[in-house]
């Protein structure tokens, strides 16, 4: 029995006992669903540069995952309040080296990205304006602390959570898990002589390994956010066997991450969640909100054994504590 299954059993027994004693008027687990809203470059579509998603806990805590290039800065009206920002790794398409000015500019396969956010990043700009915590693993917290301070924010808002550890932020438990991917900081995010030396050498600064995340929400839902990764043993031993993830956000872009077939193996044979959201497809996967035949996203849907949801920008998908989709399912 996984840690999640044991927790649910204990919760159910405790809830029944408390109710019988008249100590509480409802179940221990929070009521309501977790809402997931993709923030892509084109409204109602799943496009080439789309990475960003907002997770809203039933208690109102809002978490932005990999802001990247398709959030129009901290004043993007789609953002609302943001309490936590997660960054899987330091590549520009995830941390945000440039960004859209507005949605629907350019093509789904190649959105316009006219706003340069260097050397700070879209992530830091958003975190400073929203006074949000940036929660990362590896050696990334020190980097973000310096960036927050330089941008007039609070460096203490950069928080560390390493593999096997956890943090509770706003009622959501956050931990990092291994991702197999590079994680160098481009010299363009740096200033001074070091930036020039690294640029001349053709290398980036190391901030440790890339990460994925496991989030445990107040309604009991456990979600795994893969980040950019290949197939890892931890996807079974840690993500499934220990945490019991029911919802997965899985990168399928191929070449840089797992492709559709590799990602389907992770879902079907290693994690076996209740549902999966495709991510990082690196293609214009939809047209008019309809999944296009011949895309890797369509192949991924065909291969997986669980409901696969397409992250259409601005369209919220809701999940209950068991990973079942309750609204916005597609």
N, C-alpha and C positions, 0 to 999 in steps of 0.2 A: 504494500500500500504506500503510495507517494505521500510526501509531507503534506501536500494540499488535501488529499483525501482524508488523512488523519485529522487535519485541522477542521474540515467540514463536519466530520463525525463528532468531534468534541464540541464544536459550535452548536450543532443540532441538539445534542444531549443537554448542554448547558442552557440553551434557549428554552427547551421544554421544561427543565427544572425551574428556571427563573419564572417562567410564566405560571407554573403550577403553584409557586410560592407567592405569586402576585407582586414580584419585585420589579418587573418591567412590563410595559404594555405592548411590546412587539419583539421581533426576533433580534438577536445580537447583531448579526450582519446588517450593514446599512441597506436600506431600501433603495431601489432604483437601478438604472443601467449606466454602464460606462459609455460615453459618447466619443466616437472617433471621427474627426473631421479633417480630411486631406486639404492642404493648401497648395494647389498647383498653379501652373502658369496660365491655364485657360479654364474658365468656369465650366463645370460639368464634364470635364475631360480628364483622361489619364495620359499625360504627355511626357516627353523625353527627359526633361529636367526635374520632374516631380519627385520630391523626397519628403517634404515637410508634412507632419500630421500633428493635430492637437488632440490630446486625450483629456476628457473631462470626467473626473470622478463624480459619483453621485453626491458627494459632499461639496462640490463646487470647485475643488482644486483642479487647475488647468495646467497641463504639461505639454510643452512644445518639443517635438522630437525632430532633430536635424533640420533646422530652419533653411539651410541651403540657399538657393538662388531664387526661389519662387515665392518667397514672402516679401512683400513690398515694404520692407523696413518696419520699424516699430510703430508706424502710423497706419499700417495696413488695417483697414476696417474689419477684416476677417479675424484678426487676432483676438480682440477683446482682452480681458485680463489674462496675464500669463504669470503663473507662480514659479514654475520650474522650466528650465531649458536643458535638454539632453543633447549631447554631441557624441556620436559614435566614434568619429575620428576627424582628423584635421584637414582632409582634402577639401578643396574649394567648393565642390558641389554639395558638401554637407555642412561645413561651417559658414559658408557664404562669402566668397571673395568678391562677388558682384551680385547684383539682383535685378529683378524686374522693377520698373517704375510703376506699372499698373498691370492688371490682368488683361489677357487677350491680345497683347501686343506681339506681333510676329506670328510664327506658325507653331502648332503643337509640337512638331518635330524640331523646331529651332526657335524658341521664344527670344524676344529682344531682352537683353540684359544690360541696359545702358548705365546703371548706377554702380560705380566702383566703390567697394566698402573697405578697401585696404587702407592702412594696415590693421584696422580694428577687426572687421568682419561683421556680417549681418547678425550673427549670433550675439556678439557683444553689444552692438547698437540696440538690439531688442531687449536684452537683459538689463541694460542701464536704464532705458526709458520705462520699462515695466517693473524695475526693482525686483527682478526675478533671480532665483538661485540658479546657477549653472552647476549641474551635478555630473561629474565625469570620473573616469578611472585613470589608471596608469599615471603618467606624469603630467597630464593635461591640466589639473587644477592650478598648479603654479603659473602656468602660461596664462590661463584665463584670469587669475587673480591680478596679475600685472596689467592685463588689458583692461579689466574693469576699472582699476585705479586710474590708469592713464586717461580713460574716457570720462572720468568724473563720477564713476560709480563706487560701490562698496566692494573692496577686494575680498571681504569676508563672505560675500555671496557666491564665491567659487568654492564648491564643496567636493570633497573626495569620497568615493566609495570604491574600494578595490574588490577584486574577485573574492567571493566568499563572505564579504562584509555586507552591511545593509544600512540604509538610512531611511527614516520615516520623515517625509516632508509633506505637510498638509494632509496627513492621514493615508498617504500612499507610500508603501514600502518599495524602495528602489535598490537594486543591486546590479552589478556589472558581471558579465560572463565573457569568456574569451571569444574573440573573432579573429579569424586568420586573414590578415590584410595588412598592407603597409600603412604607416601613420606618421609620415614625415611632415614637418611644418615647412611650407614653401618660404623661401627668403622674402617673398613679397609681403608676408605678414610681419616681418621684422624690420627694424630700423638700425642705423649705425653701421660700424665697420663689420660686425658679424654678418649682417645681411649681404654685404658686398662680397665677403669672403666665401660664403656659402653659394651665392649666385655664380661666382667665378668658377667654383669647384663643381658646379652642377649637382649639388646635393641639398637636402633639407635638414633641419634640426630634428632630432629624435625626441619624441615625448612618450615613448613606451608603446606597447602594443595597442592595436585597435580594440574596441569593445562592442559587445551587444549589451542589452539591458533585459532584466526581468522586473516587471512591475506587478505588485500585488495591490489591487484596489480595495476600497472599503466594502464593496459588495461581495468580495471573495474572488473576483476574476483575476486570474494570473495570465499576464501577457508577456510574450517573448518578442523583443525587437532585435532582429538579427544583426543590424548594421551591415557593413560590407564584409562578407565572409565567404569562405568555402565551407565544405563539409567538415564538421569537427566531432570528435567523440563526445565532447561536453553537451552537444545537442541532445544526446540520449541520457548520458549519465547525470548531468546537472539539470538541464532545462526540463526534461521529461521526468526522470526518476526522482529527483530531489524536489524541484519546484512544482511539477505537475502542470505545466503551461497548457491552457485551453485555447488561447488565441495567439496566433503568430503573425507578425508582420515580416514577410520574407522577401529579401532582395533576390531578383531573378535576372539581372542584367547581362550575365555571361561575360566572359573575358576578365572583367574586374571583380566579379562576384560569382556566386552560384548561378548557373543558367537554369532554364526551365526544368530540364530533366533532373539536374542535381538537386534543385530546390524541392522538386516533387519527392525525391528519395528522402530528403530530410523530413518532410511533412508525413509521408506515408509510413516510413520505416523507423525513423528515429524519435520524433516527438509525438506523433499521433494526436494532434490537438482536435478541438471541436470545430475550429474555423481558422481560415488564413486570409490575410489581406496581402495581395501582391504589392511589391514596391520596387523602385529603382529599376524599371524595365528598360530604360534607355531607348525608348521608341514612342512614337505616337500611337498608343495602343487602342485608342477609341476615336470615333468620329461621330459627332452628334450624340455623344454619350453611349454609343453602342460599340461593344468590343469587336475589333476587326479580325476577320479570319486571317490566318497565316502569321499572326504576331506571336511572339514568345509568351505574351500574357495569355493568349487564347490556348496555346499549347499547355501552359501550366495549369489552366483550369481543366483541360481535358485529362491531364495526368493525375491530379490529386484526388484523393478519396474522400475529402471533406469539402464543405461549401467554401468556395473561393470568391472573395469579394473584391471588386475592382474599385480602387480609391479615386472616385470621381471628385474633382476639386470642388470644394464647397458643399458637398453632399454628405451629411452626417449619417454614420452607421452606428447603431446602438447594440450593446451586448449585455446579457445578464451575467450573473455570477458564475454560471456554468459554461460560458462561452457560446451560448446560443444567440443568434442574431434576432433582435426583436423589432428593429425599425431600420429603414434605409437599406435593406438587404438587396443585393443585386447579383 
